[in-house]
Amino acid sequence: MRSDTPIACRPGCGACCIAPSISSPMPGLPHGKPAGVPCPHLDDARRCRLFGRPERPAVCQGLQPSADMCGDGPQHALAWLTRLEHATRPGAERSCG
């Protein structure tokens, strides 16, 4: 299996609902949410309550679990997504090559 092949979401993880910032409005969060803060739509089982609903932000809809991102557990996923968040934030230094 290629490392970027989509995989099923890991139960009890929720890293993709914690690490990324969300700049678009969503129910209860008219200004989105900051990085590193659990989304209030994350339930006790760490599943998104907005999954499959039209009000789910586009950035969330576009994020798909993969072996690279999810690794061997929630801690890996949270660290990977946090690094991605820092690397892609406005004003972050980028290098080519």
Phi and psi in degrees as a GROMACS rama.xvg file:
@    title "Ramachandran Plot"
@    xaxis  label "Phi"
@    yaxis  label "Psi"
@TYPE xy
-68.6851  149.332  ARG-2
-69.4967  -19.8898  SER-3
-97.971  7.27978  ASP-4
-69.2188  130.356  THR-5
-59.9451  143.64  PRO-6
-128.643  171.186  ILE-7
-71.7982  146.62  ALA-8
-63.5624  135.41  CYS-9
-79.131  124.239  ARG-10
-58.4067  140.914  PRO-11
77.8607  10.2883  GLY-12
-90.1264  -78.4172  CYS-13
76.4455  6.38712  GLY-14
-57.29  -37.1826  ALA-15
-72.2515  -10.198  CYS-16
-102.952  3.39705  CYS-17
-118.117  -54.9695  ILE-18
-64.6514  -48.1103  ALA-19
-74.68  149.35  PRO-20
-82.141  153.646  SER-21
-128.607  116.948  ILE-22
-91.927  -16.0338  SER-23
-86.8058  150.511  SER-24
-68.4222  151.466  PRO-25
-149.585  166.156  MET-26
-50.8676  125.344  PRO-27
82.7069  -10.4988  GLY-28
-134.557  79.3229  LEU-29
-64.3426  -17.402  PRO-30
-114.681  16.1197  HIS-31
79.5296  -155.498  GLY-32
-141.279  148.63  LYS-33
-77.2597  158.591  PRO-34
-61.6813  144.522  ALA-35
83.2148  -1.50494  GLY-36
-106.458  126.321  VAL-37
-59.6254  135.683  PRO-38
-66.2464  137.706  CYS-39
-68.6868  -9.54175  PRO-40
-91.9242  6.0003  HIS-41
-84.1836  122.614  LEU-42
-85.0045  -179.011  ASP-43
-63.1073  -24.4949  ASP-44
-89.692  8.35412  ALA-45
60.9495  44.4245  ARG-46
-118.168  148.331  ARG-47
-78.0702  124.632  CYS-48
-73.5625  -16.4263  ARG-49
-95.7477  -2.04541  LEU-50
-55.2293  128.569  PHE-51
80.7626  -0.386856  GLY-52
-100.464  149.644  ARG-53
-64.5131  -23.5953  PRO-54
-81.8325  -2.47344  GLU-55
-66.943  129.09  ARG-56
-57.7172  146.077  PRO-57
-58.6146  -37.5631  ALA-58
-61.7366  -35.2042  VAL-59
-72.3423  -41.1157  CYS-60
-62.6398  -34.518  GLN-61
-80.3845  -17.2504  GLY-62
-83.0655  117.453  LEU-63
-115.495  135.315  GLN-64
-63.4669  143.04  PRO-65
-143.607  163.624  SER-66
-60.2486  -39.4221  ALA-67
-61.6968  -46.4519  ASP-68
-71.2303  -46.7556  MET-69
-83.5751  -27.7899  CYS-70
53.192  -137.185  GLY-71
-100.798  8.4631  ASP-72
169.232  176.046  GLY-73
-58.0372  -35.2502  PRO-74
-65.2335  -41.2692  GLN-75
-62.0509  -47.2782  HIS-76
-60.7065  -43.4515  ALA-77
-63.923  -43.3028  LEU-78
-65.4927  -43.3473  ALA-79
-62.1784  -47.5203  TRP-80
-68.456  -33.6944  LEU-81
-65.6198  -42.4647  THR-82
-61.9243  -42.4896  ARG-83
-62.9117  -42.8302  LEU-84
-59.278  -46.2938  GLU-85
-66.0125  -38.5122  HIS-86
-71.2546  -23.9138  ALA-87
-109.381  3.37005  THR-88
-70.7777  151.522  ARG-89
-56.6101  134.191  PRO-90
88.1906  -3.55659  GLY-91
-68.645  139.624  ALA-92
-69.7411  134.648  GLU-93
-125.291  144.241  ARG-94
-123.199  148.286  SER-95
-102.397  123.867  CYS-96
